[in-house]
Amino acid sequence: MTVQRSGPPPIVYILLLGLLGGGGWYAHRSGLLNTWLNRPTPTQAGIPAVSPQTPTPPSTQQPQAQAPNAPSSPINLDTSLPNPAVIQMDGSVTMIRIVLALRAGYTQQNPSIPIAYGIPDGKPNGSNAGMRALLDGQIQIAATSRPLNATEVQAGLQGIPIAKDALAVAVGVNNPYKGGLTMQQLADIFQGRITNWSQVGGPDRPIRVLNRARDSGTASVFQELVLLGLPFAPDGPNFTTASEDVTTPLLRALGEDGITYSTVDQVENQQTVRIVPIDGQMPTREAIQRGSYPLSRSVFLAVPRKTSPAVADFINYATSDAGQQIIGRTEFIPLR
């Protein structure tokens, strides 16, 4: 019996060996073999290789200490000038209480740095005069109840807001007019173009305007914000300007047809008057802080960009938590 072999015949193996040998010789001659053997590793091909990371040693650098009472935002001042013997300030009459309160708090912590407000005799001369004195180099800080103008900014002055201020428009609690006023209607009343309550939707009776004294800081604020710097109406049968800067007599005299204005804190707790909404807004603390109440504004301390460390320190104090708490105890609204 013949035994049959399993698998392919021997000729197949002979041909396979020949093909392998010829292919290897061709790969060697053409360089394909070397290319395959020297192919790049994953890292060389641009694929990052995973390798154990060396633990990072703990940092020996201490965290940077925060200055006490740090201001709410950085103040960019060049403090290369020497400290003056006395920090001289002048400016807004309206801001006298806020400046004196800040000075008292600051000098308790820094008794060796005296601060004077008002030149030459301790009486502030107003925002415009204070800014002129600052430009002339007579003082180191000006308190201003208005923003800096383009000329002052170009001269290198910087205004730092430190508080909010707001006025309230008041009528007598028994006034039959219960609505609000727009800023335009308010301007028209105090410039004599609207003279009857019926012109703003109220009863047919004359509007009696009780204006503050001409030299009043509050009157200056109202004139700036409402009248855009234009004059008040002249005195007449239904328009009276007070002879001195007082609040209580004006509020008591409102009756059923009068209108006047004052700072919010002087009006809001009075039982005999009612605050009139302006442009649909009441002078709440929140509305004043966010700037939506139209009779609100910021007040500033203005300084040259190049000043002394002592001046910068006082500015920092005014914007610090401690300074803002002091401002909150005056008639002004702190920034936060």
Buried (B, 14 or more C-beta within 10 A) or exposed (E): EEEEEEEEEEEEEEEEEEEEEEEEEEBEEEEEBEEEEEEEEEEEEEEEEEEEEEEEEEEEEEEEEEEEBEBEEEBEBEEEBEBBEEBBBBBBBBBBEBBBBBBEBBBEEBEEBEBBBBBEEEEBBBBBBBBBBBBEEBBBBBBBBBBBEEEBEEBEBBBBBBBBBBBBBBBBEEBEBEEBBBBEBBBBBBBBEBBBBBBBEBEEBEBBBBBBBEEBBBBBBBBBBBBEEEEBBEEEEBBBBBEEBEBEEBBEBBEBBBBBBBBBBBBBEBEEBBBBBBBEBBBBBEBBBEEEBBBBBBBBBBBBEEBBEBBBBBBBBBBBBBBBEBBBEBBBBBBE
